[in-house]
């Protein structure tokens, strides 16, 4: 039994996957609306970080990744995409994010 414990401890621990949080999607949407409905993702990330009280010169990498993942996961889910109005005006792989016009209401 002790060998099993040693083997279990030797196995690498995988990082937990980043979970998409509804609040991050709301913050991304608010930032896009404040930026006129469309902006490069770096500007959106800076705006969200500023709203959260971070120094935009030193935005935590984890926050950046969580925001990117939250946008991408929401954009890929048709129902969530419709709810938030997320859009990629230049297609998949683009770093230009926007909120569709009908989502402004």
C-alpha positions in Angstrom: 0.0 0.0 0.0 2.9 2.3 0.7 4.1 1.9 -2.8 0.8 3.1 -4.2 1.1 6.2 -2.2 4.6 6.9 -3.4 3.5 6.4 -7.0 0.5 8.7 -6.6 2.8 11.4 -5.2 5.2 11.0 -8.0 2.6 11.7 -10.7 2.5 15.3 -11.8 -0.5 17.3 -10.7 -2.3 18.9 -13.6 -3.4 22.5 -13.4 -7.1 22.9 -12.9 -8.7 24.2 -16.1 -9.7 27.8 -16.2 -13.4 28.1 -15.7 -15.4 30.6 -17.6 -17.1 32.9 -15.1 -20.2 34.8 -15.9 -18.9 37.9 -14.1 -15.9 38.0 -16.4 -18.1 37.9 -19.5 -20.2 40.7 -18.0 -17.0 42.7 -17.4 -15.8 42.1 -21.0 -19.2 43.2 -22.3 -19.2 46.4 -20.2 -15.6 47.2 -21.4 -16.6 46.7 -25.0 -19.6 48.9 -24.6 -17.5 51.6 -22.9 -15.0 51.4 -25.8 -17.7 52.0 -28.4 -18.7 48.3 -29.0 -15.5 47.1 -30.7 -11.8 47.1 -29.7 -8.7 45.0 -29.8 -8.7 42.4 -27.1 -5.6 44.0 -25.4 -7.6 47.2 -25.0 -10.5 45.3 -23.5 -8.2 43.5 -21.1 -6.7 46.8 -20.0 -10.1 48.3 -19.5 -11.3 45.4 -17.4 -8.0 45.4 -15.4 -8.4 49.1 -14.8 -12.0 48.6 -13.6 -10.8 45.9 -11.2 -8.1 48.3 -9.8 -5.0 46.8 -11.4 -2.1 48.8 -12.7 -2.5 48.4 -16.5 1.3 48.2 -16.8 1.4 45.0 -14.8 -1.8 43.1 -15.5 -1.6 39.6 -14.0 -1.2 36.9 -16.7 -3.8 34.8 -15.0 -6.4 37.6 -15.4 -5.5 38.0 -19.1 -5.9 34.3 -19.8 -9.2 34.1 -17.9 -10.6 37.0 -19.9 -9.5 35.6 -23.2 -10.9 32.1 -22.3 -14.1 33.6 -21.1 -14.6 35.5 -24.3 -13.7 32.6 -26.5 -15.8 30.0 -24.7 -18.8 32.3 -24.7 -18.3 33.1 -28.3 -18.2 29.4 -29.2 -21.4 28.7 -27.4 -24.3 29.9 -29.6 -26.7 30.5 -26.8 -24.2 32.4 -24.6 -22.9 34.3 -27.7 -26.5 35.5 -28.3 -27.0 36.5 -24.7 -23.8 38.6 -24.5 -23.7 39.7 -28.1 -20.1 38.7 -28.5 -18.8 38.9 -32.1 -15.5 38.5 -33.9 -15.8 41.0 -36.8 -12.7 39.6 -38.6 -13.6 35.9 -38.0 -12.2 33.2 -35.8 -8.6 33.7 -34.7 -9.0 37.5 -34.7 -8.0 39.6 -31.7 -10.7 42.2 -32.5 -13.6 41.8 -30.2 -17.0 43.4 -30.5 -20.6 43.4 -29.2 -23.3 43.1 -31.9 -25.6 46.1 -32.3 -28.7 44.3 -31.2 -27.0 43.4 -27.9 -26.7 47.2 -27.0 -30.3 47.3 -26.0 
